[in-house]
Amino acid sequence: MSEPIVSRPGEGEYFERDDGYRLIRAATEQISVIEIDFDESLVVDPHVHEDHVDSFLVLDGQVEFTAGDDTVVLGPGSFISAPVGVRHGFRSAGGRARVLNFHAPDGGFADGIRGG
């Protein structure tokens, strides 16, 4: 039987990167929740996932998202979700930014962060 996941501020598996950090807040087969802190050097080019939904909640800064054929800039409190098969990508819209990234199901994303 599964247990609830509780993740308090700052808790999780922390990984420093050149562009910021990744903090795995939760990782199960059904979902992963990753806090991503990044600067302008991180560019996630538009791509499509055929096996999971990729969603983001902007916590700090301004983030430019590719959403299908459109581009939107979202600030703190904004949410965007790319269902299976929908083109998406992101980058800072200037300065540092921080998002919560949800993958449902996880599909190995958390393990990819752990492996570098």
C-alpha positions as CSV (number, residue, x, y, z in Angstrom):
1,M,0.0,0.0,0.0
2,S,1.2,3.5,-0.8
3,E,1.9,6.2,1.8
4,P,1.2,9.9,1.5
5,I,4.2,12.1,0.4
6,V,4.9,15.1,2.5
7,S,7.6,17.5,1.3
8,R,8.2,20.6,3.4
9,P,10.0,23.7,2.1
10,G,13.6,22.8,1.1
11,E,13.1,19.1,1.6
12,G,13.8,16.6,-1.1
13,E,16.8,15.3,-3.2
14,Y,18.9,18.4,-4.1
15,F,21.1,18.5,-7.2
16,E,23.2,21.6,-8.0
17,R,23.6,22.5,-11.7
18,D,25.6,25.1,-13.6
19,D,22.3,27.0,-14.3
20,G,20.8,26.6,-10.9
21,Y,19.4,23.5,-9.0
22,R,16.9,20.7,-9.2
23,L,15.1,19.6,-6.1
24,I,13.1,16.3,-6.4
25,R,10.1,17.0,-4.1
26,A,8.3,13.8,-4.9
27,A,9.0,10.8,-7.2
28,T,6.6,7.9,-7.6
29,E,5.7,5.8,-10.6
30,Q,2.5,7.9,-11.0
31,I,4.1,11.4,-10.7
32,S,7.2,13.3,-10.1
33,V,7.4,16.9,-8.8
34,I,10.6,18.7,-9.4
35,E,11.5,22.2,-8.2
36,I,13.7,23.7,-10.9
37,D,15.7,26.9,-10.3
38,F,17.4,28.3,-13.4
39,D,19.0,31.2,-15.2
40,E,19.0,32.3,-18.8
41,S,21.5,29.6,-19.8
42,L,18.8,26.9,-19.5
43,V,16.8,26.5,-22.7
44,V,14.5,23.5,-23.0
45,D,13.8,23.4,-26.8
46,P,10.2,22.6,-27.9
47,H,9.5,18.9,-27.8
48,V,6.7,16.4,-27.4
49,H,6.1,13.6,-24.9
50,E,4.1,10.6,-26.0
51,D,3.9,9.0,-22.6
52,H,3.2,11.7,-20.0
53,V,1.7,15.0,-19.2
54,D,4.3,17.8,-18.4
55,S,3.0,20.7,-16.3
56,F,4.5,23.7,-14.6
57,L,3.6,26.1,-11.8
58,V,5.8,29.3,-11.9
59,L,7.0,30.1,-8.4
60,D,9.5,33.0,-9.1
61,G,10.6,35.1,-12.1
62,Q,9.2,35.2,-15.6
63,V,9.3,32.1,-17.8
64,E,8.8,32.0,-21.6
65,F,6.9,28.8,-22.5
66,T,6.3,27.3,-26.0
67,A,2.7,26.1,-25.9
68,G,1.9,24.3,-29.1
69,D,2.5,26.9,-31.8
70,D,2.3,29.9,-29.4
71,T,4.7,31.5,-27.0
72,V,3.5,32.8,-23.6
73,V,5.4,34.6,-20.8
74,L,4.1,33.6,-17.4
75,G,4.9,34.9,-13.9
76,P,4.5,33.7,-10.3
77,G,1.3,31.8,-9.7
78,S,0.7,30.9,-13.3
79,F,0.2,27.3,-14.5
80,I,0.7,25.6,-17.8
81,S,0.2,22.0,-18.8
82,A,1.2,20.1,-21.9
83,P,-0.9,17.0,-22.4
84,V,0.5,13.9,-24.2
85,G,1.5,14.8,-27.7
86,V,1.5,18.6,-27.3
87,R,4.6,20.6,-28.2
88,H,6.2,22.6,-25.4
89,G,9.4,24.0,-24.1
90,F,10.6,26.8,-21.8
91,R,13.3,29.3,-20.8
92,S,13.8,32.2,-18.6
93,A,12.2,35.4,-19.9
94,G,15.1,37.4,-18.2
95,G,16.9,36.7,-14.9
96,R,16.5,33.8,-12.5
97,A,13.3,31.8,-12.4
98,R,11.9,28.9,-10.4
99,V,9.1,26.4,-11.3
100,L,7.5,23.3,-10.0
101,N,7.5,20.7,-12.8
102,F,5.0,17.8,-12.7
103,H,5.4,14.7,-14.8
104,A,2.5,12.3,-14.7
105,P,3.4,9.5,-14.8
106,D,7.1,10.1,-13.9
107,G,8.4,7.9,-16.8
108,G,12.0,8.0,-15.5
109,F,12.3,11.8,-15.3
110,A,13.4,11.8,-11.6
111,D,16.0,9.1,-12.3
112,G,17.3,11.2,-15.2
113,I,18.0,14.0,-12.7
114,R,19.7,11.7,-10.3
115,G,21.9,10.4,-13.0
116,G,23.0,13.9,-14.1
